[in-house]
Amino acid sequence: MSAGVSANASVMEILLENIPGAIDATAANTRHDRQGTDWWVEVVGNEDRRRVSVDVKVRAEDFARHGKDDLALETWSVLNESPGWTRDPRKRTDYILWVWMDTGRWCLVPFLMLCCVFTDKWQEWRGAYQRAVQKTLPRGPGENGWHSECVFVPRKVVWRSIYQRYGGELLS
């Protein structure tokens, strides 16, 4: 869905308006998508240009309307075998962007900060919040599908945890 026409227009606008120095945003190809990049954002600095990688998580329904303002964070990419994207520091991603299509709401999070916090807290959050397992269909001939798992962590809990880790609070 992150490659759909309606998602592309709003994703591009969000990225261009909210990543400092952004001058262009383009959808990534399939090879980059598998490495964690759905969109490349070209950013200009004082004397250089660089590309920033964004992984987009599109959700059709915004459950915040029903009091569940959460972010879907992947605990397992392949259940009990391969860690999910949220706790994989090798992932080539600078930002994660969630977009809720029915409301147009979005949330942009620096990936490495999220990854560090989630790596520390994923088991705690997995026990405290709703989880979902989904079946991923094979991508090509000869491949098997697999099951992945995510946990729905309240958005404010995620941001509070990032702030506690990186906000420079005094230790007593």
Secondary structure, 3 states (H helix, E strand, C coil): CCCCHHHHHHHHHHHHHHCCCEEEEEECCHHHHHCCCCEEEEEECCCCEEEEEEEEEEECCCHHHHCCCEEEEEEEEECCCEECHHHCCCCCCCEEEEEECCCCCEEEEEHHHHHHHHHHHHHHHHHHCCEEEEEECCCCCCCCCEEEEEEEEEHHHHHHHHHHHHCCCCCC
